[in-house]
Amino acid sequence: MLEFSLLAGVLFGLFFGLVGLGLNLVFGVMRIVNLAHGDFMMLGAFGAFWAYNLWGWNPLITVPVQGLAFVLAGMALYYFLVPRLVVLKDFEMISLVLFFGLSQVIEALAVMAFGNNPRSIFQPVFGRHPLHFLGQTLPAAWVASAGISLVFIILVYLYLYRTRAGYATRAVMASRDEAAASGV
């Protein structure tokens, strides 16, 4: 049982590490505390679930579709809310309250629309057989999710530390004023 808990913790830790990395980048660059970040992930998961159940789409195909949909939703949210925030005196605290409220609204609407019962996609997307490691049986989807998360974490690392744009991103995260003064 301990081995399973440790392995599951590592696998889920990679996934949630990627989620936290996205949240950290948004806060670091824009100084906005987006507490609705996880709710958008939940909506993406529901989108994949319904695309599979209604149209029979493979859940892997829905990832880029959901990604594009939520990039567009995020852009709309950004252009609708953020320009109003940055002119305020204490916009970091106000962004925390605003996105907390948005999170509550999204969760309430999701419960009204979908109910509060857990749902799963039972199609074996990553193979029909679970993986065996250290005497433990792990679902292939967990391992694949952790692997994909690790790839994206490495890509973000390479972006931040091996590209000029990443260098500028880190400069803005460290000090917006000094980055602006140096031409970033």
Rosetta blueprint (number, residue, H / E / L):
1 M L
2 L H
3 E H
4 F H
5 S H
6 L H
7 L H
8 A H
9 G H
10 V H
11 L H
12 F H
13 G H
14 L H
15 F H
16 F H
17 G H
18 L H
19 V H
20 G H
21 L H
22 G H
23 L H
24 N H
25 L H
26 V H
27 F H
28 G H
29 V H
30 M H
31 R L
32 I L
33 V L
34 N L
35 L L
36 A L
37 H H
38 G H
39 D H
40 F H
41 M H
42 M H
43 L H
44 G H
45 A H
46 F H
47 G H
48 A H
49 F H
50 W H
51 A H
52 Y H
53 N H
54 L H
55 W H
56 G L
57 W L
58 N L
59 P H
60 L H
61 I H
62 T H
63 V H
64 P H
65 V H
66 Q H
67 G H
68 L H
69 A H
70 F H
71 V H
72 L H
73 A H
74 G H
75 M H
76 A H
77 L H
78 Y H
79 Y H
80 F H
81 L H
82 V H
83 P H
84 R H
85 L H
86 V H
87 V L
88 L L
89 K L
90 D L
91 F H
92 E H
93 M H
94 I H
95 S H
96 L H
97 V H
98 L H
99 F H
100 F H
101 G H
102 L H
103 S H
104 Q H
105 V H
106 I H
107 E H
108 A H
109 L H
110 A H
111 V H
112 M H
113 A H
114 F H
115 G L
116 N L
117 N L
118 P L
119 R L
120 S L
121 I L
122 F L
123 Q L
124 P L
125 V L
126 F L
127 G L
128 R L
129 H L
130 P L
131 L E
132 H E
133 F E
134 L L
135 G L
136 Q E
137 T E
138 L E
139 P L
140 A H
141 A H
142 W H
143 V H
144 A H
145 S H
146 A H
147 G H
148 I H
149 S H
150 L H
151 V H
152 F H
153 I H
154 I H
155 L H
156 V H
157 Y H
158 L H
159 Y H
160 L H
161 Y H
162 R H
163 T L
164 R H
165 A H
166 G H
167 Y H
168 A H
169 T H
170 R H
171 A H
172 V H
173 M H
174 A H
175 S L
176 R H
177 D H
178 E H
179 A H
180 A H
181 A H
182 S L
183 G L
184 V L
